[in-house]
Amino acid sequence: YYDTPDISTPPLYPLALAMLFNAFGATDGVVIAASMGFFALTVLMVFLLARRQYSLAVAAVAAVIYSTQFEAVKSSLTGTSQTMAALMMLLFWYVLTAAGGRGPRQYVKAGLLFGLCYLTHYSTMLLLVPVLIYIRFAAATRKALSITVFVAAALAVCSPWLVRNVLAMHNPFFTMSQYDIFINTVFYPNYDVHRTFAS
């Protein structure tokens, strides 16, 4: 069991927890504190994004709404990776949509964050094409170069994990999570889909 490679969990959240465990001890309290810390930073990013796009009043209302949203609060108390994934995604959008620059240097930063988002939650990859379309129209200059450096930066971050997946599963993007859409369906009740495809 311990020699079997993980084929469902991206690495960034476990890595963050491992670093915190090493510093403060491997306890449930550390997990919950980390999750609540990510949640608090996510609320801050909601405020900053809304402040930049709209006004101080809208930003304050958005932050209050998010910080009192039941599912968001529940995730912050259960220690799942969702709070870190939400934080990374908002950081990514904050950099991607920044008004200043809109050139290759900005999109290198956005690409690095996109790669980290993927390493936090695999479903980030579903946003790749829409993001590339956005860059194509939003980039002020050197559009093709902006797209190229974005993809290159994202791959630079992800490549060690993609190589690991090739060695473990012969597919750089393989994850058992890709079958989650079939969970609790007529054909695959409960979590039978994972056992079916794993076999």
MOGI-V702015 format. One record per residue. N is the residue number from 1. RES is the residue in three letters. SS is DSSP state (H for helix, E for strand, L for the rest). PHI is phi in degrees with one decimal (999 if undefined). OMEGA is omega in degrees with one decimal (none if undefined). Layout:
BEGIN
n=N res=RES ss=SS phi=PHI omega=OMEGA
n=N res=RES ss=SS phi=PHI omega=OMEGA
END
This chain:
BEGIN
n=1 res=TYR ss=L phi=999 omega=-176.6
n=2 res=TYR ss=L phi=-72.5 omega=179.1
n=3 res=ASP ss=L phi=-89.9 omega=-178.5
n=4 res=THR ss=L phi=-83.8 omega=-179.5
n=5 res=PRO ss=L phi=-67.2 omega=176.9
n=6 res=ASP ss=L phi=-71.6 omega=-178.0
n=7 res=ILE ss=L phi=-118.7 omega=179.7
n=8 res=SER ss=L phi=-132.8 omega=-173.4
n=9 res=THR ss=L phi=-110.1 omega=173.8
n=10 res=PRO ss=L phi=-67.5 omega=-164.7
n=11 res=PRO ss=H phi=-88.6 omega=-166.8
n=12 res=LEU ss=H phi=-68.8 omega=179.9
n=13 res=TYR ss=H phi=-65.8 omega=174.7
n=14 res=PRO ss=H phi=-58.3 omega=178.4
n=15 res=LEU ss=H phi=-64.8 omega=178.5
n=16 res=ALA ss=H phi=-61.9 omega=178.5
n=17 res=LEU ss=H phi=-64.7 omega=179.7
n=18 res=ALA ss=H phi=-60.9 omega=178.4
n=19 res=MET ss=H phi=-65.3 omega=178.2
n=20 res=LEU ss=H phi=-68.8 omega=176.9
n=21 res=PHE ss=H phi=-61.5 omega=-179.4
n=22 res=ASN ss=H phi=-64.6 omega=-177.5
n=23 res=ALA ss=H phi=-84.8 omega=-170.8
n=24 res=PHE ss=H phi=-121.7 omega=-178.8
n=25 res=GLY ss=L phi=101.2 omega=-177.4
n=26 res=ALA ss=L phi=-89.0 omega=179.9
n=27 res=THR ss=L phi=-130.7 omega=176.3
n=28 res=ASP ss=H phi=-62.3 omega=179.8
n=29 res=GLY ss=H phi=-61.4 omega=178.4
n=30 res=VAL ss=H phi=-66.4 omega=178.9
n=31 res=VAL ss=H phi=-61.9 omega=-178.4
n=32 res=ILE ss=H phi=-66.3 omega=178.5
n=33 res=ALA ss=H phi=-62.1 omega=178.1
n=34 res=ALA ss=H phi=-63.4 omega=-179.6
n=35 res=SER ss=H phi=-62.4 omega=178.6
n=36 res=MET ss=H phi=-68.5 omega=175.1
n=37 res=GLY ss=H phi=-64.5 omega=176.0
n=38 res=PHE ss=H phi=-60.5 omega=179.8
n=39 res=PHE ss=H phi=-63.8 omega=179.6
n=40 res=ALA ss=H phi=-62.1 omega=178.2
n=41 res=LEU ss=H phi=-67.7 omega=176.9
n=42 res=THR ss=H phi=-66.0 omega=175.6
n=43 res=VAL ss=H phi=-58.5 omega=177.8
n=44 res=LEU ss=H phi=-61.2 omega=-179.7
n=45 res=MET ss=H phi=-67.6 omega=174.3
n=46 res=VAL ss=H phi=-58.6 omega=179.0
n=47 res=PHE ss=H phi=-61.3 omega=-176.5
n=48 res=LEU ss=H phi=-66.2 omega=178.4
n=49 res=LEU ss=H phi=-64.3 omega=179.8
n=50 res=ALA ss=H phi=-66.1 omega=178.3
n=51 res=ARG ss=H phi=-64.2 omega=-179.4
n=52 res=ARG ss=H phi=-69.6 omega=-175.7
n=53 res=GLN ss=H phi=-84.7 omega=-172.4
n=54 res=TYR ss=L phi=-127.6 omega=-176.6
n=55 res=SER ss=L phi=-153.6 omega=179.2
n=56 res=LEU ss=H phi=-62.5 omega=-179.3
n=57 res=ALA ss=H phi=-64.7 omega=178.6
n=58 res=VAL ss=H phi=-63.3 omega=179.3
n=59 res=ALA ss=H phi=-62.0 omega=179.9
n=60 res=ALA ss=H phi=-64.0 omega=179.3
n=61 res=VAL ss=H phi=-64.3 omega=179.8
n=62 res=ALA ss=H phi=-61.1 omega=179.9
n=63 res=ALA ss=H phi=-64.6 omega=178.9
n=64 res=VAL ss=H phi=-66.0 omega=179.9
n=65 res=ILE ss=H phi=-61.0 omega=-178.8
n=66 res=TYR ss=H phi=-66.7 omega=-176.0
n=67 res=SER ss=H phi=-70.3 omega=178.3
n=68 res=THR ss=L phi=-111.7 omega=179.2
n=69 res=GLN ss=L phi=-74.7 omega=-169.4
n=70 res=PHE ss=H phi=-58.2 omega=-175.9
n=71 res=GLU ss=H phi=-64.9 omega=179.0
n=72 res=ALA ss=H phi=-66.4 omega=179.0
n=73 res=VAL ss=H phi=-65.6 omega=179.6
n=74 res=LYS ss=H phi=-61.4 omega=178.5
n=75 res=SER ss=H phi=-62.7 omega=-178.8
n=76 res=SER ss=H phi=-70.0 omega=-178.3
n=77 res=LEU ss=H phi=-100.1 omega=-176.5
n=78 res=THR ss=H phi=-99.7 omega=176.3
n=79 res=GLY ss=L phi=75.9 omega=177.6
n=80 res=THR ss=L phi=-82.7 omega=-177.6
n=81 res=SER ss=L phi=-80.5 omega=-175.0
n=82 res=GLN ss=H phi=-60.6 omega=-177.7
n=83 res=THR ss=H phi=-67.1 omega=177.2
n=84 res=MET ss=H phi=-67.8 omega=178.9
n=85 res=ALA ss=H phi=-62.5 omega=178.8
n=86 res=ALA ss=H phi=-63.9 omega=179.0
n=87 res=LEU ss=H phi=-62.7 omega=-178.7
n=88 res=MET ss=H phi=-62.9 omega=-179.5
n=89 res=MET ss=H phi=-66.4 omega=179.0
n=90 res=LEU ss=H phi=-68.8 omega=173.7
n=91 res=LEU ss=H phi=-60.2 omega=178.7
n=92 res=PHE ss=H phi=-60.4 omega=-178.6
n=93 res=TRP ss=H phi=-65.5 omega=179.6
n=94 res=TYR ss=H phi=-62.8 omega=178.9
n=95 res=VAL ss=H phi=-74.6 omega=-176.6
n=96 res=LEU ss=H phi=-60.4 omega=-173.1
n=97 res=THR ss=L phi=-97.7 omega=178.7
n=98 res=ALA ss=L phi=-60.1 omega=-174.8
n=99 res=ALA ss=L phi=-74.0 omega=-176.7
n=100 res=GLY ss=L phi=-74.9 omega=176.3
n=101 res=GLY ss=L phi=88.2 omega=-175.9
n=102 res=ARG ss=L phi=52.0 omega=178.5
n=103 res=GLY ss=L phi=-131.2 omega=-176.2
n=104 res=PRO ss=H phi=-54.1 omega=-177.9
n=105 res=ARG ss=H phi=-62.7 omega=178.3
n=106 res=GLN ss=H phi=-63.9 omega=-175.6
n=107 res=TYR ss=H phi=-78.6 omega=168.8
n=108 res=VAL ss=H phi=-64.0 omega=178.2
n=109 res=LYS ss=H phi=-60.4 omega=179.3
n=110 res=ALA ss=H phi=-64.0 omega=178.7
n=111 res=GLY ss=H phi=-64.4 omega=177.2
n=112 res=LEU ss=H phi=-60.9 omega=179.2
n=113 res=LEU ss=H phi=-69.4 omega=177.1
n=114 res=PHE ss=H phi=-63.1 omega=176.6
n=115 res=GLY ss=H phi=-61.1 omega=177.7
n=116 res=LEU ss=H phi=-66.6 omega=175.9
n=117 res=CYS ss=H phi=-61.2 omega=178.6
n=118 res=TYR ss=H phi=-62.3 omega=179.7
n=119 res=LEU ss=H phi=-75.6 omega=174.6
n=120 res=THR ss=H phi=-98.2 omega=179.8
n=121 res=HIS ss=L phi=-149.3 omega=-173.9
n=122 res=TYR ss=H phi=-60.8 omega=-176.7
n=123 res=SER ss=H phi=-64.7 omega=175.9
n=124 res=THR ss=H phi=-55.1 omega=-178.0
n=125 res=MET ss=H phi=-59.4 omega=178.7
n=126 res=LEU ss=H phi=-65.6 omega=-179.2
n=127 res=LEU ss=H phi=-90.5 omega=-173.0
n=128 res=LEU ss=H phi=-58.3 omega=-177.6
n=129 res=VAL ss=H phi=-63.7 omega=176.2
n=130 res=PRO ss=H phi=-57.8 omega=179.4
n=131 res=VAL ss=H phi=-66.7 omega=178.7
n=132 res=LEU ss=H phi=-64.7 omega=176.1
n=133 res=ILE ss=H phi=-64.4 omega=178.1
n=134 res=TYR ss=H phi=-60.0 omega=-179.2
n=135 res=ILE ss=H phi=-61.9 omega=179.6
n=136 res=ARG ss=H phi=-56.9 omega=-178.0
n=137 res=PHE ss=H phi=-93.3 omega=-175.6
n=138 res=ALA ss=H phi=-87.7 omega=-176.9
n=139 res=ALA ss=L phi=-60.5 omega=-177.8
n=140 res=ALA ss=L phi=-74.2 omega=-179.2
n=141 res=THR ss=L phi=-141.5 omega=172.5
n=142 res=ARG ss=L phi=50.2 omega=-174.1
n=143 res=LYS ss=H phi=-61.6 omega=-178.8
n=144 res=ALA ss=H phi=-62.7 omega=178.3
n=145 res=LEU ss=H phi=-65.8 omega=179.0
n=146 res=SER ss=H phi=-61.1 omega=178.3
n=147 res=ILE ss=H phi=-65.5 omega=-177.8
n=148 res=THR ss=H phi=-62.2 omega=-177.4
n=149 res=VAL ss=H phi=-70.7 omega=176.0
n=150 res=PHE ss=H phi=-62.2 omega=-179.6
n=151 res=VAL ss=H phi=-64.2 omega=-179.2
n=152 res=ALA ss=H phi=-63.4 omega=179.8
n=153 res=ALA ss=H phi=-66.4 omega=178.7
n=154 res=ALA ss=H phi=-63.1 omega=179.1
n=155 res=LEU ss=H phi=-67.1 omega=178.8
n=156 res=ALA ss=H phi=-61.2 omega=178.8
n=157 res=VAL ss=H phi=-72.5 omega=-173.6
n=158 res=CYS ss=H phi=-83.8 omega=-168.0
n=159 res=SER ss=H phi=-56.1 omega=177.9
n=160 res=PRO ss=H phi=-59.5 omega=179.2
n=161 res=TRP ss=H phi=-70.9 omega=178.3
n=162 res=LEU ss=H phi=-65.7 omega=176.1
n=163 res=VAL ss=H phi=-63.4 omega=177.1
n=164 res=ARG ss=H phi=-57.8 omega=179.4
n=165 res=ASN ss=H phi=-66.2 omega=176.8
n=166 res=VAL ss=H phi=-62.1 omega=-179.3
n=167 res=LEU ss=H phi=-67.9 omega=-176.5
n=168 res=ALA ss=H phi=-86.7 omega=-171.4
n=169 res=MET ss=H phi=-128.0 omega=179.9
n=170 res=HIS ss=L phi=61.6 omega=179.8
n=171 res=ASN ss=L phi=-153.1 omega=-174.3
n=172 res=PRO ss=L phi=-64.7 omega=-175.3
n=173 res=PHE ss=L phi=-110.4 omega=-177.7
n=174 res=PHE ss=L phi=-70.4 omega=170.5
n=175 res=THR ss=L phi=-156.7 omega=175.8
n=176 res=MET ss=H phi=-64.0 omega=-179.1
n=177 res=SER ss=H phi=-64.9 omega=-179.8
n=178 res=GLN ss=H phi=-66.6 omega=178.8
n=179 res=TYR ss=H phi=-96.9 omega=-176.1
n=180 res=ASP ss=H phi=-61.5 omega=-179.1
n=181 res=ILE ss=H phi=-62.4 omega=-178.3
n=182 res=PHE ss=H phi=-92.5 omega=-178.7
n=183 res=ILE ss=L phi=-63.8 omega=177.2
n=184 res=ASN ss=L phi=59.5 omega=172.5
n=185 res=THR ss=L phi=-100.5 omega=-179.6
n=186 res=VAL ss=L phi=-61.6 omega=-176.8
n=187 res=PHE ss=L phi=-78.4 omega=-178.3
n=188 res=TYR ss=L phi=-132.6 omega=178.5
n=189 res=PRO ss=L phi=-65.4 omega=-179.9
n=190 res=ASN ss=L phi=56.5 omega=-179.4
n=191 res=TYR ss=L phi=-109.5 omega=-177.1
n=192 res=ASP ss=H phi=-63.0 omega=-177.2
n=193 res=VAL ss=H phi=-60.7 omega=-178.6
n=194 res=HIS ss=H phi=-67.1 omega=179.5
n=195 res=ARG ss=H phi=-69.6 omega=-179.5
n=196 res=THR ss=H phi=-67.4 omega=-177.6
n=197 res=PHE ss=H phi=-75.8 omega=178.1
n=198 res=ALA ss=H phi=-66.2 omega=-179.8
n=199 res=SER ss=L phi=-80.3 omega=none
END
